Amino acid sequence: MTPSIGATIEVYSRLSSAWLCSACARASAQVLELAAILVERGHLNAVGESGVAAQAAQAALRASALNVSINLGSIKEQAFVESRLAELEQIVRQYGSLDARINELLAQRLA
């Protein structure tokens, strides 16, 4: 039986959403990296703003991870699901605790 156009659109919508949220998680991780560098080495007047950027990026990373997990639960293409989950787990593992390091650096620089 051929799926309806509406069902097909829904599947592609979920795939697109999962892919876009994965891209958002990757971008958030990059912002966290840059913020950590700026907090550690940047001009003292910009340290606070860099800390705020890090907090926003960490929130975006967590929200993206949640959104990907939600969307993947309804996708049947197992290879796609596994690849998105593997990428997401790697990003969260690598960058999920960077905000703690950034907060330590902030405390040192602003003391």
C-alpha positions in Angstrom: 0.0 0.0 0.0 1.3 3.4 -1.0 1.5 5.9 1.9 -0.6 9.0 1.6 0.9 12.3 0.8 0.2 13.5 4.2 2.0 10.6 5.8 4.9 11.1 3.5 5.1 14.8 4.4 5.0 13.9 8.1 7.9 11.5 7.7 10.0 13.9 5.8 9.1 16.7 8.3 10.4 14.5 11.2 13.6 13.6 9.3 14.2 17.2 8.5 13.6 18.3 12.0 15.9 15.7 13.4 18.6 16.7 10.9 18.2 20.4 11.6 18.3 20.0 15.4 21.5 17.9 14.9 22.9 20.8 13.0 21.9 23.2 15.8 23.6 20.9 18.3 26.8 21.0 16.2 26.7 24.8 15.9 26.0 25.1 19.6 29.1 23.0 20.3 31.2 25.3 18.2 29.9 28.4 20.0 30.8 26.7 23.3 34.4 26.1 22.1 34.7 29.7 21.0 33.2 31.0 24.2 35.7 29.0 26.3 38.6 30.5 24.3 37.2 34.0 24.8 36.5 33.5 28.5 40.1 32.2 29.0 42.0 34.5 26.7 39.7 37.3 25.7 39.8 40.9 26.8 38.5 41.3 30.3 35.7 43.6 29.2 34.3 40.8 27.0 34.5 38.0 29.5 31.0 38.4 30.8 29.5 38.5 27.4 31.4 35.4 26.4 30.0 33.6 29.5 26.5 34.6 28.5 27.1 33.3 25.0 28.3 30.0 26.5 25.2 29.7 28.7 23.0 30.4 25.6 24.9 27.8 23.6 24.6 25.2 26.3 20.9 25.8 26.5 20.6 25.4 22.7 22.7 22.2 22.8 20.4 20.7 25.5 17.3 21.8 23.7 18.5 20.4 20.4 19.5 17.1 22.0 16.0 16.8 23.5 14.3 17.7 20.2 16.4 15.2 18.2 15.6 12.5 20.8 11.9 13.2 20.6 11.8 13.2 16.8 13.9 10.1 16.4 11.4 8.2 18.4 8.9 8.3 15.6 11.3 7.6 12.7 11.5 4.1 11.3 14.6 4.5 9.2 16.9 2.7 11.7 20.2 3.7 9.9 19.2 7.4 10.1 18.2 7.1 13.7 21.4 5.3 14.7 23.6 7.8 12.9 21.8 10.8 14.5 21.9 9.3 18.0 25.6 8.4 17.6 26.5 12.0 16.5 24.3 13.5 19.3 25.9 11.3 22.0 29.3 12.3 20.8 28.5 16.0 20.9 26.9 15.8 24.3 29.7 13.7 25.7 32.4 16.1 24.3 30.7 19.4 25.0 28.0 18.8 27.6 30.2 19.6 30.6 32.1 22.4 28.9 29.9 25.0 30.7 31.3 23.9 34.0 34.8 24.6 32.8 33.7 28.0 31.4 32.1 28.9 34.7 35.4 28.0 36.5 37.3 30.2 34.0 34.7 33.0 34.5 35.2 32.9 38.3 38.9 33.1 37.9 38.9 35.9 35.4 36.3 38.0 37.2 37.7 37.6 40.7 
